[in-house]
């Protein structure tokens, strides 16, 4: 990896502790790369990424209790222009289609070689998409079978189960503190979820967010 003038800030999120340690050791060998944060769970993940403001987020496809498309959208809404690179252990067509729809910048199998990962990091940071050889082969198959159209962008907004629960609490006029107490979360985390959902739905406030949720069937309407 050639040396860059500025330090590249990377955030690592992976549920496998040994794999996470291996990534940290790999990136520590480069003078111009700094691992600014790490996580092996979804707890305060978006808040921590927002605080560390990395150039690149290396995200595990199997991070517990997360809906990848929602996490990716939340990262994109932070406003730091962080690139998102997904690493997966087990392949599924549905996973690849979901990641492509979410607009991630790189996708690779965890069996990727060190040299290919090194190449991938700079390619993604230079605003170029990267797919490992295995992923590229699967992507080609999806295109040939008319299951993926690379020039069509999905307008569907995805919400995680936790986001849906928070939406229901907001609709019930619960305060951020009340929601935090109910879900065993920090108030800051609740506010981060609220802000993220408002931004990705284009809502100016909580009322607009609730209206969007009702119109799109995310919150059931009780019949009188």
N, C-alpha and C positions, 0 to 999 in steps of 0.2 A: 504494500500500500504506500503510495507516494505521500510525502509529507505536505500538509496544507498549512497555510499561514495562520488560520484560526483553529481553535479547538472545536472538535465535533462533540456535541453533547448527546449522549445516548441514554435512554431509559429502557430497562429490561423488565419484562413481566412474564413469568413462567411458573407453572404449578409444580414443576419437577425441580427440587432443590439442587440435585446433582447437576442437571443440565444448566440451571441458572448459574451455578458456580463455574461451570465450564465456559459459559459465555463471558463472564466477568474476567476470567483468567485470559481468555483469548483477546479481549479488547484491551486488557492492561498492557499487552505487549506493544501497543502503538502509542507513540508519544503525543500524537495529536487527537487522541480519543479519550474522553472522560465519561465514565458511567456516573450520571448525576442522580440516579435513583433506581430502585428495584422493588419488585413486589411478586409474591407468589399467591396472591388472593385478590379478590375484587374490592376489598374493604378500602374505601377512600382512594381508589385507584385514580379516578379522573381528577380529584382534588390535588393529589400528589403530582400528577403529570402537569397540571396547571401551575403548580408552585415551582417545579424544577425547570419548566419550559425547555424541553429537549429539542434537538434538531431532528432526532429520529426515535421512534418508539418501536422496539422489537417486542411483538406481542404474541404470546402463546395462544394458539387456536382453541386449546382446551382449558383455558383459565376458568376455574370453578365459578359457578353462579353468574356468568356473564353471557349476554347476547352480543356476539362479536360485532354485528352490523351497528348496533346501538352504541357500543363502546367506541367504534371507529368514528361514528358521526359526532359523538361527544368530544373526542380529541380534536376533530376538525373544527369544531365550534369554539375551541379555546382561543383561537386567533393568533397562535404562535407559528402557524404554517408548519407544524411538525409533520414529518413524513411517517407513515405507518407501514411497518413491515411485519407480515404474519408468518410464523413458523408453525407447521402442523406435523403431528406424529402419525395420524391416521387419515388417509384421504377419503373424501366422499364428494361426488358431483355436486350435491346440494351445498356443501361447504364452499366449494370453489365458486359456484354461482352467487352465493350470498356475499362472498368477499369481493367479487368483481362488481356487484351491484353497489356495495358500500363505498367503492372507490379507493381501495387500499393501493399503496404505491409499489409494494413488493410482496410476493408470495413464494414460499419455498418449503420443501420437505425438511424435517429435522435431520435427514440423512445427507444434507448438502455438505460439500467439502469445505474446508477452511478457506482454500483459495477462491472458491466460487462465492462464498459468503463475503469475503474481502472485496471482490469485484462488485458484488451486489450492493454493498453499502454505499460506495461512491456513485454507482449508477443511479440509485434512488435519490441520493442527496443532490444529484445533478438534474433532478426532476424528470428522470426517465423511469419507466416502469421496468420491473424485473420479475421474471418467473424462472424458477429453476428448470432444468431440462425435463424432469418428470412432470412438473406442473404445466409446462408449455405443451407437452405431448397430450395431456388431458384436456387442455384448453382447445387445442386444435380439433380434438374429437368432438367437443361440445359445439364448436362452430360448424363442423361438417354435419352434425346431426340436427342442426337448427335448434339447439337448446340455448345458445348464447349468441346475441347479436352485438358485436363490439362497439358499434356506433350508436346504440340506443341506450340512453341513460334512464334508469328507473327513478320514478318520482315518489315511490312509496317510502314512507317514513316508518322505521321500525322502532318499537319500544320494548325494553326488557321487562320482565315480570315485576322487577322492583320499581321501575318507572311507572308502570300501570297502577301499582299499589299507591305510590305517592300521588299520582293523578287523582285517584279516588278519594284520598285524604284531603287534597286541595279542594276538590269538588264539595266535600263535606264541611268546608270552611275551617279546617284545622290549621293552626299556626305551624310555623316551621319547628318550633320547640315541641309542640304536641306530636307532630309527625316523627320527630327525632326520638322522642320517648317511646312511641308505639313500636318503632322499627329498630330500636337499639342502635341508632346512628347519631353522629354529631350534627348539630344545627348547621354547621358549615357544609357538611356533605349534602344535607337536604337542600340547602340554598343552591349548591352547585348543580344538583339534579334539576331543580326548578328552572334555573337560568339556562341550562343546556336544552331542556325541553322547549322553553319559550323560543330560543334561538332557532332550533331546527324545525319548529312549526311556524315560525314567523309571527309569533304572538307577542304583543307589546307588554302584556301583564298576565296575571293569573286568571283573570276573567276570560281573556282571549284564549288562553291555554285550555281552560275547561270547555269553552265553546267548541274548540277544535276537537277535543276528545269526544264530546257528545256527538258531533256531526259525523265522526269517523267510527262510531261504535265502540270506543275505548271505555266509555262510562255508560252503563245501562241506565235507561230512563224508566223510573218507576211509574207504572200506570195507575191512575187514580180509580 
